[in-house]
Amino acid sequence: MTSDACYVYIQLPGSLDVVTCGRYQREQTDEGVALGRFVYGQSYLSREDAVALDPFHLPLTSREYTTVKLGGLFGALRDVAPDFWGRRVIERRKRTTGLSEFDYLVYPSRGRIGALEFGDAVEPPSVSDSELPGVHDLRALREAAAMVESEAPMDPDLEDLLAAGSSVGGARPKTVIRDKAGTWLAKFPALEDRWSNAAVEGAMLRLASECGIRTPETRLEAVLDDQVLLVKRFDRQSASGNAEYRHRMVSALTVLDLDDREVVERSGWSYLSLADELQRWSTEPLLDKRELFRRVVFNALISNTDDHPRNHALIAPVTGWRLSPAYDLTPSPVRSLEHRDLAMTAGEYGRHASRKNLLSASPRFGFDQGEANHVIDEIVQIIEGRWRQAILEHGGSDIDCEAVSGSFVYEGFEYAL
């Protein structure tokens, strides 16, 4: 059996204080079974301002928690660990692919999502967000990301620059930068892109906002011959000087207590269950459930097939939790005109992206069918009337519009089942 351990640090809500909150240990048997252990520190539990990393799966008690899910990682910890792209960057920096889940978790990243950090010292280290790359570094960062994708040789200084954002999730190339306005996720074009992802994703976030969905601030930056989409980090809030408050954040995967290795069968991937969980997690459950319904409708009407549980989240700016702003809203020009599916169950007819299926579950989201029908009509009208212009307004071309034109308000959405 092998064993690794680290201390877990947290930036307290509404404070710039970073304190040690507990200790995490991951054990792996010779047969490959991983067991995670977490225990809060007694000094942390005695604080009046102590908050739980997860109020339902890791509540504030002195007991030792254990898990075998997520490769021995608790959901609240896995949510702030690197995902596919970040792992590629780390492997490039470490010159190996033979890293464990623990190695990825504790790899230093100044742009880490949420309020947690990890280390081997009892006392938390001093970390400054002002050390993040800036807008002036975007050209070098764009070149470095392309080198990671193509596996081209890279200067170690470029690797260091890109590594600042190695903990952010998703498969697409990205990093974290900071300017006077705050901290931003910089999303770069990918080598296999068939349209301007920056223009299209930026337009989808604008459309979502027009449909009554909360979205983060965005802007576009021209870099070389490309556009880079900057998305304002909603888990950060400016404080005095260059400092920022950091908010706790958990994914819907954690809220639903799921294992991300269940991708094939999608067991437990359900908007209905997420709406139910909002009833106990959220400090404004009705508002959040109703907004979640709008997001389901929006995803169905833009053919967003990447709406999996890690692309939904809750944040805790203070002590209470709320549904986070929407993110990663991307259309997929699926060929079928008759039937399209969401990634998660949305009604009595499973994942089917249709009006009838969405209406079948509307009471779970706090709407009667008449209200839900009105919401759907409103979003249909906005998307039909605005999607092309929104893409053009975000620097997209007619070619970009044509490439994604089959995504919006597909014919089968209105078919009777």
C-alpha positions in Angstrom: 0.0 0.0 0.0 1.2 3.5 -0.8 0.0 6.6 1.1 0.2 10.4 0.5 -1.0 13.2 2.7 -1.3 17.0 2.6 -2.8 19.8 4.6 -5.9 21.6 3.2 -6.0 25.4 3.5 -9.1 27.6 3.0 -9.6 31.4 2.5 -12.4 32.2 4.9 -15.5 33.8 3.5 -15.4 37.6 3.2 -11.8 37.6 4.5 -8.3 37.6 3.2 -7.2 35.2 5.9 -6.0 31.8 4.7 -6.0 29.1 7.5 -5.4 25.4 7.7 -8.8 23.6 7.9 -7.8 19.9 7.8 -5.7 17.1 6.5 -6.3 14.8 3.5 -4.7 11.4 3.0 -4.9 9.1 0.0 -4.0 5.4 0.3 -3.8 3.0 -2.6 -3.6 -0.7 -2.3 -1.4 -2.9 -4.5 -4.7 -3.9 -6.3 -5.2 -0.3 -7.3 -8.1 0.6 -4.9 -7.8 4.1 -3.6 -9.2 5.3 -0.3 -9.3 8.9 0.7 -9.4 10.2 4.3 -10.2 13.7 5.5 -10.4 15.2 9.0 -10.9 18.8 10.1 -8.3 20.2 12.5 -9.5 20.8 16.0 -8.2 24.4 16.0 -10.3 25.0 12.8 -13.4 23.5 14.3 -13.1 25.8 17.3 -13.2 28.9 15.1 -16.5 30.8 15.1 -16.0 31.6 11.4 -15.2 28.0 10.3 -17.2 26.8 7.3 -17.6 23.3 5.9 -16.0 22.4 2.6 -19.2 20.6 1.8 -22.1 21.0 4.2 -23.7 17.6 3.5 -20.8 15.2 2.6 -18.1 16.9 4.8 -20.0 18.7 7.6 -18.1 20.4 10.4 -17.5 17.5 12.8 -14.4 15.9 14.4 -15.0 12.5 12.7 -12.7 11.1 10.0 -14.4 11.0 6.6 -13.5 8.3 4.0 -14.3 7.8 0.4 -13.4 5.5 -2.5 -15.2 7.6 -5.1 -13.3 9.8 -7.6 -10.1 7.8 -7.2 -10.2 8.4 -3.4 -10.9 12.2 -3.7 -13.7 13.9 -2.0 -15.9 15.9 -4.4 -15.1 19.2 -2.8 -11.4 18.5 -3.3 -11.7 17.0 -6.8 -13.6 20.1 -8.0 -10.5 22.3 -7.4 -8.1 19.8 -8.9 -6.9 20.0 -12.5 -9.0 18.5 -15.3 -7.9 17.2 -18.7 -6.2 20.3 -20.1 -4.6 21.2 -16.7 -3.2 17.7 -16.5 -1.6 18.0 -19.9 0.1 21.2 -18.8 1.3 19.6 -15.5 2.6 16.4 -17.3 4.5 18.7 -19.7 6.0 20.6 -16.8 6.9 17.4 -14.9 8.1 15.5 -17.9 6.0 12.5 -17.1 2.5 11.0 -17.5 2.9 8.7 -14.5 1.3 11.0 -12.0 -1.3 10.0 -9.4 -4.6 11.8 -8.5 -2.7 13.1 -5.4 0.1 14.5 -7.6 -2.4 16.5 -9.7 -4.3 17.7 -6.6 -1.3 19.2 -4.8 0.5 20.6 -7.9 0.9 24.4 -7.1 -1.4 26.6 -9.1 -2.0 30.3 -8.4 -5.2 30.3 -10.4 -6.9 27.4 -8.6 -10.7 27.4 -8.7 -12.5 28.0 -5.4 -11.1 28.9 -2.0 -8.9 25.9 -1.3 -5.1 25.3 -1.5 -3.0 22.3 -0.5 0.5 21.8 0.9 2.8 19.8 3.1 3.3 22.4 5.8 1.0 22.8 8.8 0.9 26.6 8.2 -0.5 27.8 4.8 2.1 29.4 2.5 1.8 33.0 1.4 0.3 33.2 -2.1 -0.4 36.3 -4.1 -2.9 36.6 -6.9 -0.9 39.5 -8.2 1.7 37.0 -9.4 -0.7 35.7 -12.1 0.1 36.5 -15.8 -1.4 39.6 -17.3 -3.1 40.6 -20.5 0.3 41.5 -21.9 1.3 37.9 -21.6 -1.6 36.6 -23.7 0.5 36.3 -26.9 3.1 34.1 -25.2 0.4 32.1 -23.4 -1.4 31.5 -26.7 1.8 30.3 -28.3 2.5 28.0 -25.3 -0.9 26.5 -25.4 -0.5 25.7 -29.1 2.8 24.0 -28.3 1.2 21.8 -25.6 -1.5 20.8 -28.1 1.0 20.0 -30.8 3.6 18.5 -28.4 6.2 20.9 -29.8 9.3 21.8 -27.8 8.8 24.7 -25.4 11.0 27.1 -23.4 10.8 26.3 -19.6 9.8 30.0 -18.9 6.8 29.5 -21.2 5.9 26.4 -19.3 6.1 28.2 -16.0 3.8 31.0 -17.4 1.2 28.6 -18.6 1.3 26.5 -15.4 -0.3 29.3 -13.4 -3.7 28.2 -14.8 -3.1 24.5 -14.7 -5.8 23.7 -12.2 -8.7 25.0 -14.3 -11.1 22.4 -15.7 -12.2 21.2 -19.1 -10.5 19.8 -22.2 -9.9 23.0 -24.2 -6.7 25.1 -23.9 -7.0 27.8 -21.3 -5.2 29.6 -18.5 -5.8 32.3 -15.9 -4.7 35.9 -16.1 -5.2 39.0 -14.0 -5.6 42.7 -14.7 -7.0 45.8 -12.9 -10.6 44.5 -13.3 -9.9 41.2 -11.6 -9.1 37.6 -12.5 -10.1 36.1 -15.8 -10.2 32.7 -17.5 -8.5 33.0 -20.9 -9.9 30.5 -23.3 -7.8 29.9 -26.4 -8.7 28.5 -29.8 -8.0 24.7 -30.2 -6.2 23.3 -33.2 -9.2 21.3 -34.3 -11.7 24.1 -34.1 -14.1 24.5 -37.1 -15.4 27.9 -36.1 -14.3 30.8 -33.9 -15.1 29.4 -30.4 -14.4 32.7 -28.8 -17.0 34.5 -30.9 -19.6 31.7 -30.6 -19.2 31.0 -26.9 -19.1 34.7 -26.0 -22.3 35.1 -28.0 -24.0 32.2 -26.2 -23.2 33.8 -22.9 -24.7 37.0 -24.1 -27.8 35.2 -25.4 -28.2 33.4 -22.1 -28.1 36.6 -20.2 -30.9 38.0 -22.4 -32.9 34.8 -21.6 -32.8 35.6 -17.8 -29.7 33.4 -17.0 -26.9 34.8 -14.9 -23.6 34.8 -16.7 -20.1 36.1 -16.0 -18.7 39.2 -17.6 -16.8 38.4 -20.8 -14.6 40.3 -23.3 -12.6 39.4 -26.4 -8.9 40.0 -26.9 -7.2 39.8 -30.3 -4.0 37.7 -30.1 -2.0 37.1 -33.3 -4.6 36.1 -35.9 -7.0 34.7 -33.2 -9.5 35.8 -30.7 -9.2 34.9 -27.1 -12.3 34.8 -24.9 -11.8 36.2 -21.4 -14.4 35.1 -18.8 -14.5 36.9 -15.5 -13.9 34.5 -12.6 -17.1 34.4 -10.5 -15.4 32.6 -7.7 -13.3 35.7 -7.1 -14.3 39.1 -5.8 -12.1 42.2 -5.7 -11.0 43.4 -2.2 -8.6 46.1 -1.2 -5.6 46.7 -3.4 -4.7 43.7 -5.5 -6.2 41.2 -3.1 -9.3 39.1 -3.8 -11.9 37.3 -1.8 -12.1 33.6 -2.9 -15.4 31.8 -2.8 -15.9 28.1 -2.1 -17.2 26.3 -5.2 -18.5 22.7 -5.8 -19.7 21.2 -9.0 -23.1 19.5 -9.6 -21.1 16.3 -9.7 -20.3 16.8 -6.0 -23.8 18.1 -5.1 -25.3 14.9 -6.6 -22.6 12.8 -4.9 -21.5 11.1 -8.2 -18.3 9.6 -9.5 -17.1 11.1 -12.7 -16.1 7.6 -13.9 -19.8 7.1 -14.5 -19.6 8.9 -17.9 -20.7 5.9 -20.0 -24.0 5.1 -18.3 -24.6 8.6 -17.0 -25.9 7.1 -13.8 -27.3 9.9 -11.6 -26.8 12.6 -14.2 -30.1 14.4 -13.7 -31.4 18.0 -13.8 -34.3 16.8 -11.7 -32.1 15.5 -8.9 -30.1 18.7 -9.1 -33.2 20.8 -8.7 -34.1 18.7 -5.7 -30.6 19.2 -4.2 -31.0 23.0 -4.7 -33.9 22.8 -2.3 -31.6 21.9 0.5 -28.3 23.5 -0.6 -29.4 26.9 -1.8 -30.3 29.9 0.3 -32.7 30.9 -2.5 -34.0 27.5 -3.7 -37.0 28.7 -5.7 -35.0 31.3 -7.6 -32.2 28.9 -8.3 -34.5 26.1 -9.4 -36.3 28.4 -11.8 -33.1 29.7 -13.3 -31.9 26.1 -13.6 -35.0 25.4 -15.7 -34.1 28.3 -18.0 -30.7 26.8 -18.4 -32.1 23.4 -19.3 -34.3 25.1 -22.0 -31.5 27.2 -23.3 -29.2 24.1 -23.6 -31.9 22.2 -25.4 -32.5 25.1 -27.9 -28.8 25.6 -28.7 -28.0 21.9 -28.8 -25.5 22.1 -26.0 -24.5 18.4 -25.6 -21.7 19.3 -23.1 -24.0 20.1 -20.2 -22.6 17.4 -17.9 -22.6 17.8 -14.1 -19.1 19.4 -14.0 -20.4 22.2 -16.1 -22.8 23.3 -13.4 -21.7 24.6 -10.0 -22.7 26.1 -6.7 -20.7 28.9 -5.0 -20.6 30.3 -1.5 -19.6 33.9 -1.5 -20.4 34.0 2.2 -21.7 31.2 4.4 -24.7 30.2 2.2 -24.6 28.5 -1.2 -26.2 29.6 -4.5 -26.3 28.3 -8.1 -23.3 29.8 -9.8 -23.5 31.9 -13.0 -23.7 29.7 -16.1 -20.6 28.8 -18.1 -19.3 26.6 -20.9 -22.4 27.2 -23.1 -21.4 25.8 -26.5 -23.7 24.8 -29.4 -23.2 21.5 -31.2 -24.5 21.3 -34.8 -26.0 17.8 -34.5 -27.3 16.5 -37.8 -30.6 14.9 -36.6 -33.6 17.1 -37.1 -35.9 14.7 -35.2 -34.2 13.9 -32.0 -31.5 15.4 -29.9 -30.4 14.7 -26.3 -29.0 16.7 -23.4 -26.2 15.2 -21.3 -28.5 14.9 -18.2 -32.0 13.7 -17.6 -34.5 16.6 -18.0 -38.0 15.0 -17.6 -40.1 11.9 -17.8 -38.7 11.1 -21.2 -35.1 11.0 -20.1 -32.5 13.3 -21.8 -34.7 14.2 -24.8 -34.3 17.8 -25.7 -38.0 18.6 -26.5 -40.7 20.9 -25.2 -42.9 18.0 -24.0 -40.0 16.4 -22.0 -39.1 19.7 -20.3 -42.7 20.5 -19.5 -43.2 17.0 -18.0 -40.9 18.0 -15.1 -41.6 21.7 -14.7 -43.1 21.4 -11.1 -39.7 20.1 -9.9 -38.3 23.4 -11.0 -41.0 25.5 -9.3 -43.2 26.2 -12.4 -46.6 25.0 -13.4 -46.9 24.0 -17.1 -48.4 27.3 -18.1 -45.5 29.3 -16.6 -43.0 26.8 -18.1 -44.5 27.1 -21.5 -44.2 30.9 -21.3 -40.5 30.6 -20.3 -39.9 28.2 -23.3 -41.7 30.5 -25.7 -39.7 33.5 -24.5 -36.3 31.7 -24.9 -37.3 30.3 -28.3 -38.1 33.8 -29.5 -34.8 35.3 -28.3 -32.6 32.5 -29.7 -34.4 32.4 -33.1 -34.2 36.2 -33.4 -30.8 36.9 -32.0 -28.3 34.0 -32.4 -26.8 35.1 -35.7 -26.5 38.7 -34.8 -25.0 37.9 -31.4 -22.2 35.9 -33.1 -21.5 38.7 -35.5 -21.5 41.2 -32.7 -18.8 39.1 -30.9 -16.5 39.2 -33.9 -17.7 36.0 -35.6 -18.0 35.7 -39.4 -20.8 34.5 -41.7 -18.7 31.3 -42.1 -18.8 30.9 -38.3 -22.6 31.4 -38.3 -23.1 28.8 -41.1 -20.9 26.3 -39.2 -23.2 26.4 -36.2 -26.5 27.2 -37.8 -27.9 23.8 -37.4 -27.7 24.0 -33.6 -30.5 26.4 -32.9 -34.2 25.6 -32.2 -34.0 22.3 -34.1 -37.2 21.0 -35.7 -37.6 18.1 -33.3 -37.9 20.3 -30.3 -41.6 20.7 -31.0 -42.4 17.2 -32.1 -44.9 15.2 -30.0 -43.3 12.2 -28.4 
